[in-house]
Amino acid sequence: MLSAMSPDQRSSLFREVNDRIYDLLEAADPDLPGEFLCECGQDCGERVELLPAAFAGLRETGRDVRSPACHGSRLAVGVPALG
């Protein structure tokens, strides 16, 4: 199913999923890091571990979650993608 989606569609879907992950983490334990999907739109499958506050910071500045492994991505906050 994902392979039939355009990069823009995948990016939009992953943004929605990440926003929901953020909501769940904020409600459960805001000090607990979460594993967010890379929003590059390619079929990279990378994940990025972020605290909810770091994720919120990305959204506040209009930035996407990007794995450091993705070509050309610049992640302002977070840690390297999980294996």
C-alpha positions as CSV (number, residue, x, y, z in Angstrom):
1,M,0.0,0.0,0.0
2,L,2.7,2.5,0.9
3,S,4.6,1.8,-2.3
4,A,1.6,2.9,-4.3
5,M,1.6,6.3,-2.5
6,S,3.4,9.3,-3.8
7,P,6.2,10.8,-1.6
8,D,3.9,13.7,-0.6
9,Q,1.1,11.3,0.4
10,R,3.6,9.2,2.5
11,S,5.0,12.3,4.1
12,S,1.5,13.5,5.0
13,L,0.5,10.1,6.4
14,F,3.6,9.8,8.5
15,R,3.0,13.4,9.8
16,E,-0.5,12.3,11.0
17,V,0.9,9.1,12.6
18,N,3.6,11.1,14.4
19,D,1.1,13.7,15.6
20,R,-0.9,10.9,17.1
21,I,2.2,9.3,18.7
22,Y,3.0,12.7,20.2
23,D,-0.6,13.1,21.6
24,L,-0.3,9.6,23.2
25,L,3.1,10.3,24.7
26,E,2.0,13.7,26.1
27,A,-1.0,12.1,27.7
28,A,1.0,9.2,29.2
29,D,4.4,10.5,30.2
30,P,5.9,13.6,28.6
31,D,9.4,12.6,29.8
32,L,9.2,9.4,27.9
33,P,10.9,9.4,24.5
34,G,8.9,8.2,21.5
35,E,9.9,6.6,18.2
36,F,8.7,8.7,15.4
37,L,8.6,7.9,11.7
38,C,10.9,9.7,9.3
39,E,8.7,12.1,7.3
40,C,11.0,12.4,4.2
41,G,8.4,10.8,2.0
42,Q,10.7,8.3,0.6
43,D,10.5,4.6,1.4
44,C,13.3,4.8,4.0
45,G,11.6,3.2,6.9
46,E,13.8,5.0,9.4
47,R,12.7,6.0,12.9
48,V,13.8,8.8,15.1
49,E,13.7,8.8,18.9
50,L,12.5,12.1,20.3
51,L,11.1,13.5,23.6
52,P,7.7,15.0,23.1
53,A,9.1,18.5,23.8
54,A,11.6,18.0,21.0
55,F,8.9,16.9,18.6
56,A,6.7,19.9,19.6
57,G,9.7,22.1,18.9
58,L,10.0,20.7,15.3
59,R,6.3,21.3,14.7
60,E,6.4,24.8,16.1
61,T,9.1,25.8,13.7
62,G,7.4,24.0,10.8
63,R,10.0,21.3,10.4
64,D,9.5,17.6,9.7
65,V,10.9,14.7,11.5
66,R,13.8,13.5,9.5
67,S,16.2,10.7,10.1
68,P,19.9,11.7,10.0
69,A,20.3,8.7,7.6
70,C,18.2,10.4,5.0
71,H,20.1,12.2,2.3
72,G,20.1,15.9,2.8
73,S,18.1,15.9,6.1
74,R,19.0,18.2,8.9
75,L,17.5,17.3,12.2
76,A,17.8,20.1,14.7
77,V,16.9,18.0,17.8
78,G,16.8,14.4,18.7
79,V,19.1,11.4,18.5
80,P,20.2,9.2,15.7
81,A,17.6,7.0,14.1
82,L,17.0,3.7,15.8
83,G,18.2,0.6,14.1
